[in-house]
Amino acid sequence: MKLPPFEYACPATINEAVALLANHGGEAKLLAGGQSLMPMMAFRIAQPSLLVDLRKLPGLKEIKIGADGVRLGALVRWRDILDDRRLSTAHPLLQEAVSHVAHYQIRNRGTVGGSLAHADPASEMPGIAQTCDAEIAVTGKAGARIIKGADFFKGALTTALEPDEIITEVHLPAWPAARRYGFQEFARRRGDFAMAGAALYYDTDGGKASNAHVGVFGVGDCQRRLAKAEGALNGHTVDEMLAVKVGEAAAAEVEPQEDIHASAVYRRALTGTLTERALKAAAAR
Ligand SMILES: Cc1cc2nc3c(=O)[nH]c(=O)nc-3n(C[C@H](O)[C@H](O)[C@H](O)COP(=O)(O)OP(=O)(O)OC[C@H]3O[C@@H](n4cnc5c(N)ncnc54)[C@H](O)[C@@H]3O)c2cc1C
């Protein structure tokens, strides 16, 4: 389908890009990889009068790894994450999650910032941002600010971003070498959006799980952590029985939606099974 008409700008600085957004009062849209925005425009779900291309903005394509964790520039693509060998130890859960994102061509263009801003409830990256205590750096007319992952997602395709704000970087806290993690999702075909998914990790303290983080995506109107499932995991030795219990807690805690792909009942059961499997995989590492 043909796109609706639009003006195009390709600024060289973040300030210039912010000014373009601010001057168009919500009628302008940023263009990163275009893998969500272009289909939205083709279907007339979005009809911006101006596209502000981010590709020339400096410093947004880097993956920085330091003692405080991983910093992903907003224009880091899925391909860059998968190709970066440092991430296999610096953030293995991120790499595993991204290996499930879309197909080859889309992974060559889709970006971290675009995925977070688009906030599709079935996307992996917002799930990682929620589960892993991410901090999202944004810059707008009022200056720069940090938004916690837990405060960033407000619902399906809705975030805490102001219309003149640009995501510049995502920070994921440091990943201890001994941390256990698991990631599971179910989609009709590999690369399709997940019908449901679970990402989790925990540390161990005297052989028992501590600092449990259990997150789900594709279930309900946005990615979220599951406090009751985390409570069922913390302070316990992880074995098959506990994995079943935590899976049951997760299934009970979600508020699944019904759509053409699956009923709410099915999604609830899927959430339980995927959480159980993710926990078993974590324990087996
Ligand atoms: C067939 C298909 C299958 C897919 N499967 C999956 C999948 O399984 N999992 C998955 O997670 N994704 C999937 N995607 C989506 C893909 O990962 C997209 O790349 C991603 O969601 C958006 O990234 P983008 O860089 O393409 O953003 P764009 O499409 O360029 O932009 C998306 C939105 O974010 C805004 N935006 C972009 N960058 C910024 C920024 N830095 N700051 C603020 N706002 C910004 C744009 O204005 C726009 O509103 C799929 C896409 C397709 C076409």
The ligand as a Gaussian input file, in Angstrom:
#p B3LYP/6-31G(d) Opt

LIG

0 1
 C        6.793000      -8.627000       9.946000
 C        7.292000      -8.023000      11.227000
 C        7.510000      -8.848000      12.314000
 C        7.971000      -8.298000      13.511000
 N        8.179000      -9.131000      14.563000
 C        8.609000      -8.609000      15.735000
 C        8.843000      -9.436000      16.870000
 O        8.675000     -10.659000      16.827000
 N        9.255000      -8.836000      18.016000
 C        9.469000      -7.479000      18.101000
 O        9.834000      -6.994000      19.163000
 N        9.287000      -6.690000      17.046000
 C        8.875000      -7.214000      15.870000
 N        8.694000      -6.378000      14.798000
 C        8.913000      -4.944000      14.982000
 C       10.379000      -4.564000      14.793000
 O       11.193000      -5.128000      15.791000
 C       10.532000      -3.048000      14.801000
 O       11.767000      -2.805000      14.305000
 C       10.421000      -2.307000      16.109000
 O        9.239000      -2.560000      16.796000
 C       10.452000      -0.801000      15.913000
 O       11.729000      -0.398000      15.674000
 P       12.083000       0.554000      14.460000
 O       13.487000       0.986000      14.679000
 O       11.786000      -0.110000      13.171000
 O       11.118000       1.800000      14.732000
 P       10.250000       2.691000      13.735000
 O        9.300000       1.837000      12.998000
 O       11.127000       3.589000      12.945000
 O        9.467000       3.578000      14.812000
 C        8.498000       3.009000      15.649000
 C        7.915000       4.098000      16.549000
 O        8.894000       4.543000      17.479000
 C        9.155000       5.940000      17.333000
 N       10.591000       6.080000      17.565000
 C       11.575000       5.476000      16.875000
 N       12.766000       5.742000      17.436000
 C       12.523000       6.539000      18.493000
 C       13.351000       7.151000      19.486000
 N       14.681000       7.002000      19.515000
 N       12.756000       7.915000      20.443000
 C       11.412000       8.063000      20.466000
 N       10.578000       7.511000      19.553000
 C       11.132000       6.753000      18.592000
 C        8.684000       6.285000      15.939000
 O        8.328000       7.637000      15.814000
 C        7.492000       5.360000      15.791000
 O        6.378000       5.908000      16.432000
 C        8.240000      -6.905000      13.585000
 C        8.048000      -6.074000      12.475000
 C        7.571000      -6.621000      11.303000
 C        7.376000      -5.710000      10.120000

